[in-house]
Amino acid sequence: MGSGSGVGSEVGAGVDAASGITAPRRLRTYAARMSGGGSTGVRAAPREIGWSVLGTLLGLTLTAVPTHLTHMPPSAQMFVIGSFGSSAVLLFAAPSAPFSQPRCLVGGHVLSALTGVTTVLLLPDEAVYTGAVAAAVALAIMQLTRTVHPPAGATALIAVVEPHVRQLGYGFVLAPVLVGVLILLLVALVVNNLSADPRRHYPRTWW
């Protein structure tokens, strides 16, 4: 009886018997992880901003061309260019980042597009969870294949939520996704390497 009473009082006090840490302390430790404390980085120099703006303007302008050639409706063009816009931020503002490298750029978008289209074929497109499944599975595949490219999560989602894109089926993977990504890659190679700053030279690695 005495032993049982002791255990009961220990649990009642909010103590983890295995670690000896009280529940309030656990909550404080958990909350402390959200405190941040790191630096947000330095402001980019005007020259760097200029290269980033130039690359984004050229890349997205040229990327829009295939969508017009394939006669995609304006709504589909808007969503597709939206995911490429996020890629442009990485390619021209952070060309040295691991997520910006060609393997991640091309592989991430293509695998995510394939995942999105396949999800639409396997699950009801009107279900509230279908888009979430597409994005989550695409992320898992990117992590397994070392092709994580954050904007590609939007590509998987686009394949599910946009009716005009759904009608393209697996053609969506080829155009506009693969064609557009290759255009962005080409522009990134040209523009980033025009700079004399070695920190902008692209890519750091192909594979």
N, C-alpha and C positions, 0 to 999 in steps of 0.2 A: 504493500500500500504506500509506504513512504517513497519508494522509488518511483512508482507511477505518478504520485503527486508532484514529485520534483520535475519529472519530464513535462507534466502538464503545465506547471508554472513557468518552465523555461520557454515552452512554445508560446504561452500566453504573453510572455514578455517580449516576443518577437525576436528571439535569438535563434540563429541557425546552429543547430547542435554540431554540425560537421565542421563549420568554419569559425564559429564563435562570433560572427558578425551580426549585429542587430539590424532589423529591417530599416529603421531610419538611416543608419549609416550606409546601408546598401543604396538607398534612395539618393543620399547626398553624393555618393561616389558616382552613381549613374548620371545625376544632374551635372556633376563637374565635367563629365566628358563633353558637354555641350557648351562649355564656357569659351571655347576658341582660344584666343591669346596669340595666335600666329600673325604674321604680317600679311597684308593684302598685296604686297609687291609695290614696285615703283611705277610711276607714270611713264608710258612709252615716250620716247623722243619723237619730235616732229617728223624726222626722216623715216622712222619705223612706222609711224602712223600712215605716212604717205605710201610706203610700199604695201601696207596692209589694205589700204583703200583701193589702190590700183589693182592689186590681185583680185580683190573681191569684185570690183566692177567688171573686170575682164572675164573672170571665171563664171560669174552668174549670168552675164550677158550671153556668153557663148553657150552656156549650159541650157539656156532657154530655147536656143535654136532647134534642137531635135524635137522638143515637144510641139513646136509649131509645124515641123515637117511631117510629124506623125498625126497631125490634126487632132491632138488631144483637146478636150474642151477646156475653157479658161479655169474652171474650178479645179480640175486635175492638175493643170499647170501650176496653180498657186500652191497646192499642197506639196507637189514634188519639189519645187524650187525652195519651199520652206525648209525641208530637210537638208537640201544642199547648202542653204544659207548658213546653217549651223556648221557644216563641214568647212565652209569658207573661213569662218572665224578661227577654226583650229589651224587650217592650212596656212593662213596668212598672218595670223596674230601669234601663233605658237607653233611654227614649223618644226621645231626641235622636239616637241612633245611626242611621247610614244604613240598616243592615239592618232597623231597626224601622219604617221608613216604610211607608205603605199600599201603595205600588207593589210593594215587596219582599215584604211580608207576604202579600198576596193573590196576586200574580203568582207568587211563589216556590212557595207551596203548590200552587196549581192546576196550574202547569206541571209540577211534580214529580210530582203525582198522575197526570197524563196520561202522563208519561214512564214511571212505574212500571207502570201498567196496560198500556200498549203493549208494554213490554218483556216482560211475562208472556205476551202473545199471540204475540210473535215468537220468543222463546227458551224452551227447556225450563225450567219452573219448578223442577225438581229439580236443575238444574246448579249447581255451587258458585259459578260466576261471575255468575249472573243478577242477583242483588241488587247486586253491585258494578257491573255494567254500568248498571243502572237509576240508581244514585246518581251515577255518574260522568257519564252523559249528562245527567241532570237538572242537575248542577252546570254543565256546559258551556252548556246552554240558559239557565240563570239568568244566567250571565256575559254571554252574547250579548245578552240582553234587558234587562240592568240590573235584574234582580229577585233578586239574591242574598239569600237569607234562610236562614242556616245550619240552623235546625230543619227546613226543607223537605227537606233531604237524607234525613231519617228518613221523611218522608212517601213518597218514592219507594221506599224500602226496605220500608216496611210493605206497600205494594201487592204486593210480590213474596213476602215471607217469611210473611205471615199467611194461612193457607188460607181463613178465613172472609171476609177482605177480597177475596181473589182471586175469590171467587164473585160479588162485587158488580159486577165488570167496571167499565165507565166510570161506573156509578152511584156508585162510590166518590168520584169527582171532585166530584160535586154534593153528596152527603150521605154521610159527614159533613164532607168537606174544605171545600168552598166555604161551606156553611152555618156550620160551626164557625168558620172564619176571619173571616167577616163579623160574627159575634157577638163574637169577640175584639176586632175593630176597633172596634165600637160601644162596648164597655166601655172600651177604651183612650181613646177620644175623651171619654167622660163623666168617667171617674175622673181621668185625668191633668190635665184642664183645671179640675178643682175646686181644685187646688193654686194658691196665689198665687205660687209659685216659677216664674218664666218658663222655667227650665231643664226643667221638667216638661211644659210646654205641648206639645200634640201635635195634628197632626203638624207637622214642620218643612216638609215638602213633600208634596203629594199625588201628583205625577207627575214 
